[in-house]
Amino acid sequence: MRDGGRLSAAIEVLSDMEARHKPARLALKAWGDGARYAGSKDRAFVSGLVLDVLRHRRSLAWAMGAETDRVRVAGALRWLWDWDLARIAAAYGDEPHGPGPLTNEESKRLSGDLDLSQAPPPVAGDYPDWLDPHMARVFGETRAAEAAALAARAPVDLRANTLKADAGKVLHALEAQGAEPAGRLPNAVRLPAPAASERAAAVEVHPAFAKGWFEVQDLGSQIAAGLAGEIAGKQVLDYCAGGGGKTLALAAAMGNKGQLYAYDSDARRMTDITPRSQRAGVRNLQIRTPMEKDPLRGLDAKMDVVFVDAPCTGSGTWRRHPDAKWRLSAEQLERRLGEQDAVLDQAAPFVKPGGRLIYVTCSLFAEENEDRVAAFLERHPDFASTEPPLRLSPLTDGTDGFFGAVLEKAP
Ligand SMILES: C[S@@+](CC[C@H](N)C(=O)[O-])C[C@H]1O[C@@H](n2cnc3c(N)ncnc32)[C@H](O)[C@@H]1O
């Protein structure tokens, strides 16, 4: 495909998402299924452009003075992909499948710089107005800068699986992909964010992945898993195990010593844990699913650590899922708060006296984080928070946004 056709495809996907309230993934798939003529480079180009426009939806419309996907795409090419005006004009106007010639106003806007100094924080930071009080509560004056970092493209982080390898081996195996130490943790490895129109390296097809040497896991998620502390030889319950990202990190920290249990109230989400844990060389994991009767029998007040990676809005992961910030509603946020209180109350009885309950979210909002912890401690005076919570953000830590609190049960 030539550039003009690719740009029209990106505009079509963005319009389809809006008209039918589709997630980006589904709208891109629908386009891809119908576009047999599109090769892998075309698909990477279109999806990269769609995601970049979603990351910067408001600031692009603001700079272009119009609320259409046609101008947002042009703005993204100019200011995010660094195309010059002549190239944009040619792709829009000169090619048979292009979006159509630029207007004078569009050309004029594209000739200037992207200046967001006068834009209000939700525009400069690219998030919906209704979230501004939530962002302001956590970040105050720096909220536009924090949100702008959440609108950047994310690197691919890996966790060297110490049950099978170490960071040195993984760095060597993925040298050609530009692997570097991610910093902060000895076993965290980072591949740089891909160029705008390219796909991230398909690390899951690398032979080292099949051998279980590493997992794809954001550095923030790895740091959050580390809140479990020294757990080798202990009894550990991963109460919201989902697909097992944290489970495998906990397993590596345990070094196959002690007993790890994985549970999730939604059994379907746990489908991947068995093959993943086998590949990773985990031998001390028991999977407990709600398909069994009384799946957590025998674990009451027995756990040294109960890890609650709670359901949340996922606002800390907007770099990777930029459509989520536009789809989130106040009602969904409210619903999550109820789920978070419930999951903490359900998980707490498994902690033994003197044991620890770890509460983690990948959200930035205090309502899902500090407020839930405070409400829990009020309902459960036998627990206490002994250290300041963990807070990670793309701007300050170069990770996805994460929150974590360690709550100790009285001996
Ligand atoms: C953030 S996701 C977990 C991600 C997973 N820990 C990982 O690292 O890959 C939250 C999970 O909590 C589960 N969940 C929600 N409510 C729950 C409850 N009351 N009890 C147990 N699990 C629950 C959801 O099904 C979902 O899989």
The ligand as a Gaussian input file, in Angstrom:
#p B3LYP/6-31G(d) Opt

LIG

0 1
 C       -5.446000      -7.052000      37.417000
 S       -6.175000      -8.567000      37.008000
 C       -4.957000      -9.743000      37.496000
 C       -3.731000      -9.797000      36.618000
 C       -2.770000     -10.896000      37.010000
 N       -2.461000     -10.892000      38.415000
 C       -1.453000     -10.784000      36.245000
 O       -0.458000     -10.279000      36.795000
 O       -1.419000     -11.244000      35.090000
 C       -7.392000      -8.748000      38.259000
 C       -8.022000     -10.125000      38.369000
 O       -8.852000     -10.136000      39.524000
 C       -9.876000     -11.077000      39.291000
 N      -10.929000     -10.835000      40.302000
 C      -11.852000      -9.863000      40.317000
 N      -12.611000      -9.964000      41.412000
 C      -12.142000     -11.036000      42.111000
 C      -12.522000     -11.652000      43.340000
 N      -13.514000     -11.179000      44.084000
 N      -11.817000     -12.730000      43.747000
 C      -10.766000     -13.204000      43.014000
 N      -10.388000     -12.665000      41.839000
 C      -11.054000     -11.580000      41.402000
 C      -10.262000     -10.822000      37.863000
 O      -10.921000     -11.955000      37.311000
 C       -8.915000     -10.526000      37.205000
 O       -8.388000     -11.662000      36.590000

